[in-house]
Amino acid sequence: MAVPKRKVSGARRDKRRSNNSKLAAPVLVQCPKCKELITAHRVCPACGSYDGEEVVKTEKEKK
């Protein structure tokens, strides 16, 4: 049965494992109503719309 000849150091082990946990940048799409960049499948913070319908009242509309 194969057995490691020497212990793998923590630094070497951690360097090997570090590439698996890199975070990807969030995907940004344009809001169809106001053309603002937003994350996909979220309510637009600028105009308060989701899927073409107004869902949330924004500060601009309240004034």
HTML snippet that shows the backbone in 3Dmol.js (N, CA, C, O; Angstrom):
<script src="https://3Dmol.org/build/3Dmol-min.js"></script>
<div id="view" style="width:600px;height:400px;position:relative"></div>
<script>
const pdb = `
ATOM      1  N   MET A   1       0.842  -1.172   0.000  1.00  0.00           N
ATOM      2  CA  MET A   1       0.000   0.000   0.000  1.00  0.00           C
ATOM      3  C   MET A   1       0.896   1.247   0.000  1.00  0.00           C
ATOM      4  O   MET A   1       1.914   1.280   0.691  1.00  0.00           O
ATOM      5  N   ALA A   2       0.520   2.262  -0.769  1.00  0.00           N
ATOM      6  CA  ALA A   2       1.331   3.468  -0.878  1.00  0.00           C
ATOM      7  C   ALA A   2       1.171   4.340   0.364  1.00  0.00           C
ATOM      8  O   ALA A   2       0.057   4.592   0.822  1.00  0.00           O
ATOM      9  N   VAL A   3       2.295   4.792   0.896  1.00  0.00           N
ATOM     10  CA  VAL A   3       2.307   5.642   2.078  1.00  0.00           C
ATOM     11  C   VAL A   3       3.219   6.823   1.771  1.00  0.00           C
ATOM     12  O   VAL A   3       4.294   6.627   1.204  1.00  0.00           O
ATOM     13  N   PRO A   4       2.815   8.074   2.137  1.00  0.00           N
ATOM     14  CA  PRO A   4       3.683   9.227   1.891  1.00  0.00           C
ATOM     15  C   PRO A   4       5.008   9.092   2.634  1.00  0.00           C
ATOM     16  O   PRO A   4       5.039   8.693   3.798  1.00  0.00           O
ATOM     17  N   LYS A   5       6.097   9.427   1.951  1.00  0.00           N
ATOM     18  CA  LYS A   5       7.421   9.309   2.556  1.00  0.00           C
ATOM     19  C   LYS A   5       7.648  10.408   3.597  1.00  0.00           C
ATOM     20  O   LYS A   5       8.265  10.172   4.636  1.00  0.00           O
ATOM     21  N   ARG A   6       7.130  11.641   3.300  1.00  0.00           N
ATOM     22  CA  ARG A   6       7.270  12.758   4.232  1.00  0.00           C
ATOM     23  C   ARG A   6       5.928  13.472   4.375  1.00  0.00           C
ATOM     24  O   ARG A   6       5.061  13.402   3.504  1.00  0.00           O
ATOM     25  N   LYS A   7       5.794  14.156   5.499  1.00  0.00           N
ATOM     26  CA  LYS A   7       4.578  14.932   5.761  1.00  0.00           C
ATOM     27  C   LYS A   7       4.503  16.119   4.800  1.00  0.00           C
ATOM     28  O   LYS A   7       5.506  16.791   4.561  1.00  0.00           O
ATOM     29  N   VAL A   8       3.338  16.369   4.263  1.00  0.00           N
ATOM     30  CA  VAL A   8       3.131  17.542   3.409  1.00  0.00           C
ATOM     31  C   VAL A   8       2.952  18.745   4.327  1.00  0.00           C
ATOM     32  O   VAL A   8       2.107  18.727   5.221  1.00  0.00           O
ATOM     33  N   SER A   9       3.742  19.783   4.108  1.00  0.00           N
ATOM     34  CA  SER A   9       3.674  20.951   4.987  1.00  0.00           C
ATOM     35  C   SER A   9       2.337  21.668   4.820  1.00  0.00           C
ATOM     36  O   SER A   9       1.654  21.531   3.805  1.00  0.00           O
ATOM     37  N   GLY A  10       1.992  22.430   5.844  1.00  0.00           N
ATOM     38  CA  GLY A  10       0.721  23.162   5.811  1.00  0.00           C
ATOM     39  C   GLY A  10       0.670  24.174   4.684  1.00  0.00           C
ATOM     40  O   GLY A  10      -0.367  24.351   4.044  1.00  0.00           O
ATOM     41  N   ALA A  11       1.800  24.844   4.439  1.00  0.00           N
ATOM     42  CA  ALA A  11       1.830  25.850   3.375  1.00  0.00           C
ATOM     43  C   ALA A  11       1.609  25.201   2.007  1.00  0.00           C
ATOM     44  O   ALA A  11       0.864  25.724   1.178  1.00  0.00           O
ATOM     45  N   ARG A  12       2.259  24.065   1.781  1.00  0.00           N
ATOM     46  CA  ARG A  12       2.108  23.374   0.497  1.00  0.00           C
ATOM     47  C   ARG A  12       0.681  22.862   0.318  1.00  0.00           C
ATOM     48  O   ARG A  12       0.100  22.975  -0.761  1.00  0.00           O
ATOM     49  N   ARG A  13       0.127  22.303   1.384  1.00  0.00           N
ATOM     50  CA  ARG A  13      -1.249  21.796   1.342  1.00  0.00           C
ATOM     51  C   ARG A  13      -2.237  22.941   1.095  1.00  0.00           C
ATOM     52  O   ARG A  13      -3.157  22.802   0.288  1.00  0.00           O
ATOM     53  N   ASP A  14      -2.051  24.072   1.787  1.00  0.00           N
ATOM     54  CA  ASP A  14      -2.972  25.195   1.663  1.00  0.00           C
ATOM     55  C   ASP A  14      -2.878  25.872   0.301  1.00  0.00           C
ATOM     56  O   ASP A  14      -3.882  26.364  -0.216  1.00  0.00           O
ATOM     57  N   LYS A  15      -1.661  25.904  -0.294  1.00  0.00           N
ATOM     58  CA  LYS A  15      -1.522  26.446  -1.652  1.00  0.00           C
ATOM     59  C   LYS A  15      -2.318  25.619  -2.644  1.00  0.00           C
ATOM     60  O   LYS A  15      -2.945  26.164  -3.553  1.00  0.00           O
ATOM     61  N   ARG A  16      -2.297  24.323  -2.475  1.00  0.00           N
ATOM     62  CA  ARG A  16      -3.029  23.434  -3.375  1.00  0.00           C
ATOM     63  C   ARG A  16      -4.539  23.625  -3.224  1.00  0.00           C
ATOM     64  O   ARG A  16      -5.269  23.583  -4.215  1.00  0.00           O
ATOM     65  N   ARG A  17      -5.003  23.832  -2.017  1.00  0.00           N
ATOM     66  CA  ARG A  17      -6.436  23.962  -1.763  1.00  0.00           C
ATOM     67  C   ARG A  17      -6.981  25.357  -2.058  1.00  0.00           C
ATOM     68  O   ARG A  17      -8.194  25.520  -2.191  1.00  0.00           O
ATOM     69  N   SER A  18      -6.125  26.356  -2.161  1.00  0.00           N
ATOM     70  CA  SER A  18      -6.584  27.744  -2.261  1.00  0.00           C
ATOM     71  C   SER A  18      -7.323  28.044  -3.563  1.00  0.00           C
ATOM     72  O   SER A  18      -8.180  28.929  -3.579  1.00  0.00           O
ATOM     73  N   ASN A  19      -7.022  27.341  -4.653  1.00  0.00           N
ATOM     74  CA  ASN A  19      -7.641  27.654  -5.935  1.00  0.00           C
ATOM     75  C   ASN A  19      -9.101  27.235  -6.013  1.00  0.00           C
ATOM     76  O   ASN A  19      -9.823  27.715  -6.887  1.00  0.00           O
ATOM     77  N   ASN A  20      -9.552  26.366  -5.138  1.00  0.00           N
ATOM     78  CA  ASN A  20     -10.921  25.875  -5.215  1.00  0.00           C
ATOM     79  C   ASN A  20     -11.941  26.818  -4.611  1.00  0.00           C
ATOM     80  O   ASN A  20     -13.133  26.681  -4.884  1.00  0.00           O
ATOM     81  N   SER A  21     -11.516  27.762  -3.805  1.00  0.00           N
ATOM     82  CA  SER A  21     -12.472  28.601  -3.085  1.00  0.00           C
ATOM     83  C   SER A  21     -12.453  30.058  -3.536  1.00  0.00           C
ATOM     84  O   SER A  21     -12.828  30.941  -2.765  1.00  0.00           O
ATOM     85  N   LYS A  22     -12.027  30.326  -4.765  1.00  0.00           N
ATOM     86  CA  LYS A  22     -12.012  31.700  -5.248  1.00  0.00           C
ATOM     87  C   LYS A  22     -13.431  32.148  -5.547  1.00  0.00           C
ATOM     88  O   LYS A  22     -14.217  31.398  -6.127  1.00  0.00           O
ATOM     89  N   LEU A  23     -13.760  33.372  -5.149  1.00  0.00           N
ATOM     90  CA  LEU A  23     -15.093  33.920  -5.382  1.00  0.00           C
ATOM     91  C   LEU A  23     -15.172  34.537  -6.768  1.00  0.00           C
ATOM     92  O   LEU A  23     -14.224  35.169  -7.236  1.00  0.00           O
ATOM     93  N   ALA A  24     -16.304  34.349  -7.415  1.00  0.00           N
ATOM     94  CA  ALA A  24     -16.530  34.959  -8.726  1.00  0.00           C
ATOM     95  C   ALA A  24     -17.253  36.294  -8.534  1.00  0.00           C
ATOM     96  O   ALA A  24     -18.021  36.460  -7.587  1.00  0.00           O
ATOM     97  N   ALA A  25     -17.006  37.230  -9.427  1.00  0.00           N
ATOM     98  CA  ALA A  25     -17.692  38.521  -9.376  1.00  0.00           C
ATOM     99  C   ALA A  25     -19.169  38.318  -9.698  1.00  0.00           C
ATOM    100  O   ALA A  25     -19.502  37.474 -10.530  1.00  0.00           O
ATOM    101  N   PRO A  26     -20.068  39.079  -9.055  1.00  0.00           N
ATOM    102  CA  PRO A  26     -21.489  38.914  -9.338  1.00  0.00           C
ATOM    103  C   PRO A  26     -21.816  39.353 -10.761  1.00  0.00           C
ATOM    104  O   PRO A  26     -21.229  40.302 -11.282  1.00  0.00           O
ATOM    105  N   VAL A  27     -22.750  38.660 -11.375  1.00  0.00           N
ATOM    106  CA  VAL A  27     -23.157  38.969 -12.741  1.00  0.00           C
ATOM    107  C   VAL A  27     -24.095  40.164 -12.709  1.00  0.00           C
ATOM    108  O   VAL A  27     -25.089  40.155 -11.982  1.00  0.00           O
ATOM    109  N   LEU A  28     -23.790  41.189 -13.489  1.00  0.00           N
ATOM    110  CA  LEU A  28     -24.620  42.386 -13.542  1.00  0.00           C
ATOM    111  C   LEU A  28     -25.385  42.429 -14.858  1.00  0.00           C
ATOM    112  O   LEU A  28     -24.838  42.138 -15.922  1.00  0.00           O
ATOM    113  N   VAL A  29     -26.671  42.800 -14.767  1.00  0.00           N
ATOM    114  CA  VAL A  29     -27.519  42.945 -15.949  1.00  0.00           C
ATOM    115  C   VAL A  29     -28.162  44.322 -15.901  1.00  0.00           C
ATOM    116  O   VAL A  29     -28.195  44.964 -14.852  1.00  0.00           O
ATOM    117  N   GLN A  30     -28.676  44.777 -17.052  1.00  0.00           N
ATOM    118  CA  GLN A  30     -29.340  46.071 -17.106  1.00  0.00           C
ATOM    119  C   GLN A  30     -30.791  45.934 -16.696  1.00  0.00           C
ATOM    120  O   GLN A  30     -31.472  44.986 -17.089  1.00  0.00           O
ATOM    121  N   CYS A  31     -31.259  46.884 -15.905  1.00  0.00           N
ATOM    122  CA  CYS A  31     -32.682  46.948 -15.560  1.00  0.00           C
ATOM    123  C   CYS A  31     -33.441  47.341 -16.829  1.00  0.00           C
ATOM    124  O   CYS A  31     -33.072  48.320 -17.478  1.00  0.00           O
ATOM    125  N   PRO A  32     -34.493  46.601 -17.201  1.00  0.00           N
ATOM    126  CA  PRO A  32     -35.206  46.925 -18.436  1.00  0.00           C
ATOM    127  C   PRO A  32     -35.950  48.255 -18.374  1.00  0.00           C
ATOM    128  O   PRO A  32     -36.258  48.847 -19.408  1.00  0.00           O
ATOM    129  N   LYS A  33     -36.239  48.724 -17.159  1.00  0.00           N
ATOM    130  CA  LYS A  33     -36.994  49.965 -17.015  1.00  0.00           C
ATOM    131  C   LYS A  33     -36.102  51.204 -17.014  1.00  0.00           C
ATOM    132  O   LYS A  33     -36.342  52.146 -17.769  1.00  0.00           O
ATOM    133  N   CYS A  34     -35.063  51.203 -16.159  1.00  0.00           N
ATOM    134  CA  CYS A  34     -34.236  52.410 -16.000  1.00  0.00           C
ATOM    135  C   CYS A  34     -32.814  52.252 -16.529  1.00  0.00           C
ATOM    136  O   CYS A  34     -32.031  53.200 -16.471  1.00  0.00           O
ATOM    137  N   LYS A  35     -32.467  51.073 -17.043  1.00  0.00           N
ATOM    138  CA  LYS A  35     -31.143  50.788 -17.628  1.00  0.00           C
ATOM    139  C   LYS A  35     -29.998  50.882 -16.625  1.00  0.00           C
ATOM    140  O   LYS A  35     -28.845  51.056 -17.019  1.00  0.00           O
ATOM    141  N   GLU A  36     -30.302  50.768 -15.337  1.00  0.00           N
ATOM    142  CA  GLU A  36     -29.286  50.748 -14.288  1.00  0.00           C
ATOM    143  C   GLU A  36     -28.715  49.331 -14.168  1.00  0.00           C
ATOM    144  O   GLU A  36     -29.441  48.361 -14.387  1.00  0.00           O
ATOM    145  N   LEU A  37     -27.428  49.194 -13.823  1.00  0.00           N
ATOM    146  CA  LEU A  37     -26.844  47.870 -13.643  1.00  0.00           C
ATOM    147  C   LEU A  37     -27.248  47.314 -12.283  1.00  0.00           C
ATOM    148  O   LEU A  37     -27.060  47.970 -11.259  1.00  0.00           O
ATOM    149  N   ILE A  38     -27.810  46.092 -12.272  1.00  0.00           N
ATOM    150  CA  ILE A  38     -28.253  45.433 -11.049  1.00  0.00           C
ATOM    151  C   ILE A  38     -27.834  43.976 -11.101  1.00  0.00           C
ATOM    152  O   ILE A  38     -27.498  43.465 -12.169  1.00  0.00           O
ATOM    153  N   THR A  39     -27.850  43.295  -9.948  1.00  0.00           N
ATOM    154  CA  THR A  39     -27.607  41.862  -9.949  1.00  0.00           C
ATOM    155  C   THR A  39     -28.860  41.158 -10.445  1.00  0.00           C
ATOM    156  O   THR A  39     -29.972  41.642 -10.232  1.00  0.00           O
ATOM    157  N   ALA A  40     -28.688  40.027 -11.102  1.00  0.00           N
ATOM    158  CA  ALA A  40     -29.796  39.325 -11.730  1.00  0.00           C
ATOM    159  C   ALA A  40     -30.785  38.810 -10.688  1.00  0.00           C
ATOM    160  O   ALA A  40     -30.386  38.426  -9.589  1.00  0.00           O
ATOM    161  N   HIS A  41     -32.057  38.801 -11.025  1.00  0.00           N
ATOM    162  CA  HIS A  41     -33.141  38.261 -10.198  1.00  0.00           C
ATOM    163  C   HIS A  41     -33.284  38.979  -8.864  1.00  0.00           C
ATOM    164  O   HIS A  41     -33.568  38.349  -7.845  1.00  0.00           O
ATOM    165  N   ARG A  42     -33.087  40.309  -8.864  1.00  0.00           N
ATOM    166  CA  ARG A  42     -33.271  41.121  -7.669  1.00  0.00           C
ATOM    167  C   ARG A  42     -34.091  42.351  -8.042  1.00  0.00           C
ATOM    168  O   ARG A  42     -34.135  42.742  -9.208  1.00  0.00           O
ATOM    169  N   VAL A  43     -34.736  42.956  -7.058  1.00  0.00           N
ATOM    170  CA  VAL A  43     -35.473  44.198  -7.273  1.00  0.00           C
ATOM    171  C   VAL A  43     -34.465  45.310  -7.536  1.00  0.00           C
ATOM    172  O   VAL A  43     -33.448  45.413  -6.850  1.00  0.00           O
ATOM    173  N   CYS A  44     -34.756  46.139  -8.532  1.00  0.00           N
ATOM    174  CA  CYS A  44     -33.861  47.255  -8.875  1.00  0.00           C
ATOM    175  C   CYS A  44     -33.916  48.296  -7.756  1.00  0.00           C
ATOM    176  O   CYS A  44     -35.001  48.780  -7.432  1.00  0.00           O
ATOM    177  N   PRO A  45     -32.770  48.654  -7.153  1.00  0.00           N
ATOM    178  CA  PRO A  45     -32.792  49.655  -6.086  1.00  0.00           C
ATOM    179  C   PRO A  45     -33.074  51.062  -6.598  1.00  0.00           C
ATOM    180  O   PRO A  45     -33.495  51.922  -5.826  1.00  0.00           O
ATOM    181  N   ALA A  46     -32.849  51.311  -7.882  1.00  0.00           N
ATOM    182  CA  ALA A  46     -33.046  52.649  -8.427  1.00  0.00           C
ATOM    183  C   ALA A  46     -34.526  52.944  -8.701  1.00  0.00           C
ATOM    184  O   ALA A  46     -35.025  54.007  -8.334  1.00  0.00           O
ATOM    185  N   CYS A  47     -35.225  52.001  -9.346  1.00  0.00           N
ATOM    186  CA  CYS A  47     -36.628  52.272  -9.715  1.00  0.00           C
ATOM    187  C   CYS A  47     -37.620  51.367  -9.002  1.00  0.00           C
ATOM    188  O   CYS A  47     -38.825  51.600  -9.102  1.00  0.00           O
ATOM    189  N   GLY A  48     -37.165  50.348  -8.287  1.00  0.00           N
ATOM    190  CA  GLY A  48     -38.053  49.494  -7.507  1.00  0.00           C
ATOM    191  C   GLY A  48     -38.859  48.513  -8.336  1.00  0.00           C
ATOM    192  O   GLY A  48     -39.913  48.058  -7.890  1.00  0.00           O
ATOM    193  N   SER A  49     -38.394  48.176  -9.529  1.00  0.00           N
ATOM    194  CA  SER A  49     -39.154  47.254 -10.373  1.00  0.00           C
ATOM    195  C   SER A  49     -38.493  45.885 -10.418  1.00  0.00           C
ATOM    196  O   SER A  49     -37.283  45.747 -10.237  1.00  0.00           O
ATOM    197  N   TYR A  50     -39.327  44.874 -10.666  1.00  0.00           N
ATOM    198  CA  TYR A  50     -38.847  43.514 -10.847  1.00  0.00           C
ATOM    199  C   TYR A  50     -39.686  42.875 -11.924  1.00  0.00           C
ATOM    200  O   TYR A  50     -40.913  42.865 -11.832  1.00  0.00           O
ATOM    201  N   ASP A  51     -39.042  42.339 -12.948  1.00  0.00           N
ATOM    202  CA  ASP A  51     -39.722  41.675 -14.061  1.00  0.00           C
ATOM    203  C   ASP A  51     -40.713  42.610 -14.746  1.00  0.00           C
ATOM    204  O   ASP A  51     -41.782  42.180 -15.179  1.00  0.00           O
ATOM    205  N   GLY A  52     -40.355  43.898 -14.845  1.00  0.00           N
ATOM    206  CA  GLY A  52     -41.177  44.870 -15.552  1.00  0.00           C
ATOM    207  C   GLY A  52     -42.310  45.460 -14.739  1.00  0.00           C
ATOM    208  O   GLY A  52     -43.025  46.327 -15.242  1.00  0.00           O
ATOM    209  N   GLU A  53     -42.506  45.026 -13.504  1.00  0.00           N
ATOM    210  CA  GLU A  53     -43.574  45.549 -12.655  1.00  0.00           C
ATOM    211  C   GLU A  53     -42.979  46.269 -11.455  1.00  0.00           C
ATOM    212  O   GLU A  53     -41.938  45.867 -10.936  1.00  0.00           O
ATOM    213  N   GLU A  54     -43.653  47.352 -11.010  1.00  0.00           N
ATOM    214  CA  GLU A  54     -43.181  48.084  -9.843  1.00  0.00           C
ATOM    215  C   GLU A  54     -43.534  47.293  -8.590  1.00  0.00           C
ATOM    216  O   GLU A  54     -44.699  46.971  -8.357  1.00  0.00           O
ATOM    217  N   VAL A  55     -42.525  46.984  -7.789  1.00  0.00           N
ATOM    218  CA  VAL A  55     -42.721  46.164  -6.604  1.00  0.00           C
ATOM    219  C   VAL A  55     -42.526  46.983  -5.337  1.00  0.00           C
ATOM    220  O   VAL A  55     -43.246  46.798  -4.355  1.00  0.00           O
ATOM    221  N   VAL A  56     -41.544  47.895  -5.359  1.00  0.00           N
ATOM    222  CA  VAL A  56     -41.180  48.676  -4.167  1.00  0.00           C
ATOM    223  C   VAL A  56     -41.255  50.143  -4.517  1.00  0.00           C
ATOM    224  O   VAL A  56     -40.835  50.560  -5.596  1.00  0.00           O
ATOM    225  N   LYS A  57     -41.795  50.927  -3.594  1.00  0.00           N
ATOM    226  CA  LYS A  57     -41.784  52.384  -3.765  1.00  0.00           C
ATOM    227  C   LYS A  57     -40.387  52.912  -3.446  1.00  0.00           C
ATOM    228  O   LYS A  57     -39.793  52.534  -2.436  1.00  0.00           O
ATOM    229  N   THR A  58     -39.870  53.773  -4.298  1.00  0.00           N
ATOM    230  CA  THR A  58     -38.538  54.331  -4.072  1.00  0.00           C
ATOM    231  C   THR A  58     -38.637  55.722  -3.466  1.00  0.00           C
ATOM    232  O   THR A  58     -39.716  56.313  -3.418  1.00  0.00           O
ATOM    233  N   GLU A  59     -37.503  56.244  -3.003  1.00  0.00           N
ATOM    234  CA  GLU A  59     -37.467  57.578  -2.372  1.00  0.00           C
ATOM    235  C   GLU A  59     -37.888  58.671  -3.350  1.00  0.00           C
ATOM    236  O   GLU A  59     -38.545  59.635  -2.955  1.00  0.00           O
ATOM    237  N   LYS A  60     -37.519  58.531  -4.611  1.00  0.00           N
ATOM    238  CA  LYS A  60     -37.847  59.549  -5.612  1.00  0.00           C
ATOM    239  C   LYS A  60     -39.358  59.673  -5.798  1.00  0.00           C
ATOM    240  O   LYS A  60     -39.876  60.776  -5.972  1.00  0.00           O
ATOM    241  N   GLU A  61     -40.064  58.542  -5.760  1.00  0.00           N
ATOM    242  CA  GLU A  61     -41.515  58.554  -5.972  1.00  0.00           C
ATOM    243  C   GLU A  61     -42.257  59.052  -4.750  1.00  0.00           C
ATOM    244  O   GLU A  61     -43.343  59.616  -4.887  1.00  0.00           O
ATOM    245  N   LYS A  62     -41.707  58.864  -3.555  1.00  0.00           N
ATOM    246  CA  LYS A  62     -42.378  59.290  -2.319  1.00  0.00           C
ATOM    247  C   LYS A  62     -42.412  60.802  -2.180  1.00  0.00           C
ATOM    248  O   LYS A  62     -43.336  61.343  -1.574  1.00  0.00           O
ATOM    249  N   LYS A  63     -41.424  61.492  -2.729  1.00  0.00           N
ATOM    250  CA  LYS A  63     -41.332  62.961  -2.582  1.00  0.00           C
ATOM    251  C   LYS A  63     -42.305  63.673  -3.447  1.00  0.00           C
ATOM    252  O   LYS A  63     -42.354  64.903  -3.439  1.00  0.00           O
TER     253      LYS A  63
END
`;
const viewer = $3Dmol.createViewer("view");
viewer.addModel(pdb, "pdb");
viewer.setStyle({}, {cartoon: {color: "spectrum"}});
viewer.zoomTo();
viewer.render();
</script>
